[in-house]
C-alpha cells in the first residue's frame, strides 16, 4: 500500500499501480489479489493460502506530482521483490529511503527556468522575452515547491499562481514596452499545465480503467480552467496594460 501510494504521488498511471500491487502480493504468497485503484483511493483484497481474505483501503489526499526518478526506483524495487521477495523490514526501509530522496533544488530551478525560457522562444518570443520568462519560471518553481504543499487544493493553487504571475508579467510588459507579454505567458504557463496527468487520463481509459481515466480528465480540465481564469483575471484587473 505504501508503494502504491508513492507511485500515485509521483505520476504513475493507475494500470501500473494495480499491476504492481497484484505482482507483489502474489510474490509474497497471496493466492489471489484484487486491486482497485483510482486517483483518490486504493482498495486491495488479498486471499491467503488458508482461504482468509484481508482487505485494506487507503484514501489518497495528497495531490499527485511528477518525479520519474522516484517512479523508476519504485518500479525497480517492485520488480526485484517479484523476482526475489525482500524481507518486510528491509522493504519498508527501502521504500522510505526512496520516497525521502528529494531532487536537488538547484536542478529543479534550473529546469524550470530553461523550460519557461525555451518555450517562450519557441513560440516566437525574442531573447529578452525568453530571459524574462525564465525569471518568472523561477518564481513559479518557488511557488510550487514552498507554497504548493500548503495548498492541498491544486485548483486553488493554480488559480492563485496564474493570477499572481499574470499580474507581474503585465506590469513588466507595461514598464518595458519591448517585451511581448503573450509570449512570456505562453512560456510560463507550460510549467503549470497538467500535461502528464492528461496523458495518463487517456492511457487509463485506453487500457480498461475508464473510471480513473474520467476522473483524471475532469481533474486536469478543471486545473487548466483555473489557469485560464487566473491569467484572464489578471488581464482584467490590470486593464490589459502591457498587451
Long-range contacts (C-beta under 8 A, 24 or more apart in sequence): 1-42, 1-44, 1-56, 1-58, 2-92, 2-95, 3-74, 3-77, 3-78, 3-95, 4-35, 4-37, 4-42, 4-44, 4-58, 5-42, 5-58, 5-60, 6-70, 6-74, 6-95, 6-98, 6-99, 7-71, 7-74, 7-75, 8-37, 8-39, 8-42, 8-60, 8-64, 9-60, 9-62, 9-64, 9-65, 9-99, 10-64, 10-65, 10-66, 10-67, 10-68, 10-70, 10-71, 10-74, 11-64, 11-65, 11-66, 11-67, 11-68, 11-71, 11-196, 11-197, 11-200, 12-71, 12-74, 12-75, 13-200, 13-203, 13-204, 13-207, 14-38, 14-39, 14-200, 14-204, 14-209, 14-212, 14-213, 15-203, 15-204, 15-207, 15-208, 15-209, 16-75, 17-42, 18-209, 20-75, 20-78, 23-78, 23-82, 24-78, 24-81, 24-82, 26-82, 27-81, 27-82, 27-85, 28-81, 28-85, 37-212, 38-211, 38-212, 38-215, 39-64, 39-212, 39-215, 39-216, 39-219, 40-215, 61-152, 62-152, 63-152, 63-154, 64-197, 66-196, 67-103, 69-101, 69-103, 70-98, 70-99, 70-101, 73-98, 73-101, 74-98, 105-145, 108-141, 108-145, 109-138, 109-141, 109-142, 112-137, 112-138, 112-140, 112-141, 112-191, 113-137, 113-138, 113-141, 115-187, 115-190, 115-191, 116-140, 116-187, 116-188, 116-190, 116-191, 117-187, 118-187, 119-186, 119-187, 119-190, 120-183, 120-184, 120-186, 120-187, 120-188, 121-187, 123-183, 123-186, 123-187, 124-180, 124-183, 125-180, 125-183, 125-184, 125-186, 125-187, 126-178, 126-180, 126-183, 128-178, 128-179, 129-179, 129-180, 129-183, 129-184, 129-187, 130-187, 132-169, 132-172, 132-179, 132-184, 133-183, 133-184, 133-187, 133-188, 134-187, 136-165, 136-168, 136-169, 136-184, 136-188, 137-187, 137-188, 137-191, 139-165, 139-168, 140-165, 140-188, 140-191, 140-192, 141-191, 144-191, 154-219, 154-223, 155-222, 155-223, 155-226, 156-226, 158-192, 158-223, 158-226, 158-227, 158-230, 159-226, 159-227, 159-229, 159-230, 160-230, 161-192, 161-230, 162-189, 162-192, 162-226, 162-227, 162-228, 162-229, 162-230, 162-231, 162-234, 163-230, 163-231, 163-233, 163-234, 164-234, 165-230, 165-231, 165-234, 166-230, 166-231, 166-233, 166-234, 166-235, 167-234, 167-237, 167-238, 169-234, 169-242, 170-234, 170-235, 170-238, 170-240, 170-241, 170-242, 170-243, 171-238, 171-241, 171-242, 172-242, 173-241, 173-242, 173-243, 174-238, 174-241, 174-242, 179-242, 181-242, 181-243, 182-243, 185-231, 189-227, 189-231, 192-223, 192-227, 193-223, 193-224, 193-227, 194-219, 194-220, 194-223, 194-224, 197-223
